């Protein structure tokens, strides 16, 4: 079971980086707004951190009867090992540190939510995420407001942003309310996996307080990214050819502004992982063969 959960989390980071087009983010065809990483960098770091998710799932399974508060220190100790391996694999470039944290917590939560042979459902997983991380914002953001060290602490001190700590402490509300439903609706409507993933990402950008964007460009950049994503979403998102064209234009604007929606990308990886943990696979209609090529050469 630890292997099954860990593999779902690994699938999350692999499918996220391979989806295209994405505004400002690395894909198989673009470095986005980045000058120091490409898809192969992500492949190297994904391989380096893959065992972390299996180990975190095993922690959750082994501590299933213990207090939830006991899980976070154990997960963080393992996470620190793989954070160092990630940076070694990338020569110091931060490709997936946010995803490492978010999916490590997700894997541990899924392990704790496992009951017998039945796979845990998303509601159970999100409840365990919230229980494991209860009080995190108070301890690591509010109480450190006068002496912020990390990027997350500094953004909270400047803007009150809760970032990924707030997202996990609240039990991934953006994934629960927007990520899973959007992904599954797109697939149920007959769209292929790549288009469904890009469509879901746009919905997540529209709703996420993305601290990666905030760090790179401040409140104006975050407002721009969310507004542009909402406009694309309201026009049909990535499920129309016009929407795909608008996402390309959005990507060009992100590159010009040097912003990248890394926080939303991490939540897309969590969305994928939770879907796979709960349902086991994507339907054949989403994964059989290559999707028809869009006029611009992008998979639909």
C-alpha positions in Angstrom: 0.0 0.0 0.0 2.9 2.4 0.7 4.2 1.7 -2.7 0.8 2.3 -4.3 0.4 5.7 -2.5 4.0 6.7 -3.2 3.7 5.8 -6.9 0.5 8.0 -7.2 2.5 10.9 -5.8 5.3 10.3 -8.2 2.8 10.2 -11.0 1.6 13.6 -9.8 4.9 15.4 -10.3 5.7 13.6 -13.6 2.3 14.4 -15.2 2.4 18.0 -13.9 5.7 18.8 -15.6 4.8 17.0 -18.8 1.6 18.9 -19.3 1.7 21.6 -22.0 1.1 24.5 -22.5 1.4 26.0 -19.0 1.9 29.7 -18.2 5.4 30.4 -17.1 6.1 26.8 -16.1 8.5 24.2 -17.4 7.1 21.7 -19.9 8.5 19.2 -22.4 8.6 22.0 -24.9 9.4 25.1 -22.9 11.5 26.4 -20.1 8.8 28.9 -19.3 9.9 31.8 -17.3 13.0 29.9 -16.0 16.6 30.1 -17.2 18.0 27.5 -14.9 15.8 24.4 -15.4 14.1 22.4 -18.1 12.1 19.1 -18.3 15.3 17.0 -17.9 16.1 18.8 -14.7 12.7 17.8 -13.4 13.3 14.2 -14.5 16.5 14.1 -12.5 15.0 15.6 -9.4 11.8 13.4 -9.7 14.0 10.3 -9.7 16.0 11.6 -6.8 12.9 12.2 -4.6 10.7 9.3 -5.7 11.4 7.1 -2.6 10.4 9.9 -0.3 6.7 9.5 -1.1 6.8 5.8 -0.4 8.6 6.4 2.9 6.1 9.1 3.9 3.2 6.8 3.1 4.8 4.1 5.2 5.1 6.6 8.1 1.4 7.3 7.8 0.6 3.6 7.8 2.9 2.8 10.8 1.5 5.7 12.8 -2.1 5.1 12.0 -3.1 4.6 15.6 -1.0 7.4 17.0 -1.8 11.1 17.4 -1.7 13.0 14.1 0.8 15.5 15.6 3.4 12.7 15.7 3.4 12.3 11.9 4.7 15.8 10.9 8.1 15.5 12.6 8.7 12.1 11.1 7.7 13.2 7.6 9.9 16.4 7.9 12.9 14.3 8.9 12.5 12.2 5.7 11.7 15.3 3.7 15.0 16.9 4.7 17.0 13.9 3.4 15.3 14.1 0.0 15.4 17.9 -0.2 19.2 17.6 -0.1 19.1 14.9 -2.8 16.9 17.1 -4.9 19.3 20.0 -4.8 22.2 17.7 -5.4 20.5 16.3 -8.5 19.8 19.7 -9.9 23.0 21.4 -8.9 21.2 23.6 -6.5 18.2 24.5 -8.6 14.8 24.5 -6.8 12.6 22.4 -9.1 10.1 20.7 -6.8 10.7 21.6 -3.2 7.2 22.8 -2.7 5.8 19.6 -4.3 8.1 17.5 -2.1 6.5 19.0 1.0 2.9 18.9 -0.3 3.1 15.4 -1.6 5.0 14.1 1.4 2.2 15.3 3.6 -0.4 13.9 1.2 1.3 10.5 1.2 1.5 10.3 5.0 -2.1 11.4 5.2 -3.2 8.7 2.7 -1.3 6.1 4.8 -3.2 7.2 7.9 -6.5 7.2 6.1 -6.0 3.6 4.8 -8.5 1.2 6.2 -8.1 -2.4 5.3 -8.2 -3.2 1.6 -10.3 -0.2 0.5 -8.4 2.8 -0.8 -8.9 6.0 1.2 -11.2 8.6 -0.4 -10.3 12.3 -0.9 -12.3 13.5 2.1 -10.5 11.2 4.4 -7.1 12.1 3.0 -7.8 15.9 3.3 -9.0 15.5 6.9 -5.8 13.7 7.8 -3.7 16.4 6.0 -5.4 19.0 8.2 -4.9 17.0 11.4 -1.2 16.3 10.7 -0.5 20.0 10.1 -2.8 21.6 12.7 -1.2 24.7 14.1 1.4 25.0 11.4 0.6 28.6 10.4 0.7 29.8 14.0 4.0 28.1 14.7 5.9 28.7 11.5 4.4 32.0 10.2 2.6 34.0 12.9 5.2 33.3 15.7 8.1 34.0 13.3 6.6 37.2 11.9 9.2 39.5 13.6 12.2 37.5 12.3 11.3 35.8 9.0 13.9 33.7 7.4 12.4 31.5 4.6 10.6 32.9 1.6 7.3 31.7 3.0 7.9 33.5 6.3 8.9 36.7 4.5 5.8 36.6 2.3 3.6 36.2 5.4 5.3 39.1 7.2 4.9 41.4 4.1 1.5 40.4 2.8 -0.1 38.0 5.3 0.2 35.2 2.7 -0.3 31.7 4.2 1.0 29.8 1.2 1.3 26.1 1.2 1.3 26.0 5.0 -2.2 27.4 5.0 -3.3 25.1 2.2 -2.3 22.0 4.1 -3.5 23.1 7.5 -6.9 23.8 5.9 -6.9 20.3 4.3 -6.1 21.4 0.7 -9.4 23.3 0.2 -8.3 24.5 -3.3 -7.7 20.9 -4.5 -10.9 19.8 -2.9 -13.1 22.6 -4.2 -11.5 23.2 -7.6 -8.8 20.7 -8.5 -10.4 17.3 -8.3 -13.8 18.3 -9.6 -12.4 20.2 -12.6 -10.0 17.3 -13.6 -12.7 14.7 -13.3 -15.4 16.8 -15.2 -13.0 17.3 -18.1 -12.1 13.6 -18.3 -15.8 12.6 -18.0 -16.6 15.0 -20.9 -14.2 12.9 -23.1 -11.2 15.1 -23.1 -7.7 13.6 -23.1 -5.4 13.7 -20.1 -3.1 16.5 -21.2 -6.0 18.9 -22.0 -7.7 18.0 -18.7 -4.5 18.7 -16.7 -3.9 22.1 -18.4 -7.6 23.0 -17.8 -7.3 22.0 -14.2 -4.2 24.1 -13.8 -5.9 27.2 -15.1 -8.7 26.7 -12.5 -6.1 26.3 -9.8 -4.2 29.5 -10.8 -7.5 31.4 -10.7 -8.1 30.4 -7.1 -4.7 29.9 -5.5 -2.8 32.4 -3.4 0.4 31.4 -5.3 3.4 32.4 -3.3 5.8 31.5 -6.1 4.1 34.3 -8.2 4.0 36.6 -5.2 7.7 36.0 -4.5 8.7 36.7 -8.1 6.4 39.7 -8.8 4.6 40.9 -5.7 0.8 41.5 -5.3 0.5 43.0 -8.8 1.9 39.9 -10.4 -0.4 37.6 -8.4 -3.4 39.8 -9.3 -2.5 39.6 -12.9 -2.1 35.9 -12.9 -5.3 35.2 -11.2 -7.3 37.7 -13.3 -5.9 36.2 -16.6 -6.6 32.7 -15.4 -10.2 33.6 -14.4 -10.8 35.2 -17.8 -9.6 32.0 -19.6 -11.6 29.8 -17.2 -14.7 31.8 -17.8 -14.3 31.4 -21.6 -14.1 27.6 -21.4 -10.5 27.1 -20.2 -8.4 24.6 -22.0 -11.3 22.7 -23.3 -11.6 24.9 -26.4 -9.1 25.7 -29.2 -9.6 29.4 -28.3 -8.8 28.7 -24.7 -5.6 26.9 -25.7 -4.6 29.9 -27.8 -5.3 32.2 -24.8 -3.2 30.0 -22.6 -0.3 30.4 -25.0 -0.7 34.2 -24.8 -0.9 34.0 -21.0 2.4 32.0 -21.1 4.1 34.6 -23.2 3.0 37.3 -20.7 4.3 35.3 -17.8 7.6 34.9 -19.5 7.8 38.6 -20.1 7.0 39.3 -16.5 9.3 36.4 -15.3 6.6 34.9 -13.2 5.8 31.2 -12.8 2.7 29.7 -11.1 4.7 27.1 -9.2 2.3 27.0 -6.3 -0.6 26.1 -8.5 1.6 23.5 -10.3 2.2 21.8 -6.9 -1.5 21.7 -6.2 -2.0 20.1 -9.7 0.4 17.4 -8.7 -1.5 16.9 -5.4 -4.8 16.7 -7.4 -3.4 14.0 -9.7 -2.0 12.0 -6.7 -5.3 12.1 -4.7 -7.3 11.1 -7.8 -5.0 8.1 -8.4 -5.0 7.1 -4.7 -8.7 7.2 -4.6 -9.6 5.7 -8.0 -6.5 3.8 -9.0 -6.1 5.0 -12.5 -7.4 7.4 -15.2 -10.1 6.0 -17.6 -9.0 4.5 -20.9 -10.6 7.3 -22.8 -8.1 9.8 -21.2 -5.0 7.7 -21.7 -5.3 5.6 -24.8 -3.0 6.7 -27.7 -1.9 10.2 -28.5 -4.5 13.0 -28.5 -5.1 14.8 -31.8 -2.6 17.5 -32.6 -3.8 21.0 -32.2 -3.2 23.4 -35.0 -0.3 24.9 -33.1 1.2 21.5 -32.6 0.0 21.0 -29.0 -1.8 17.9 -27.8 -5.4 18.6 -27.1 
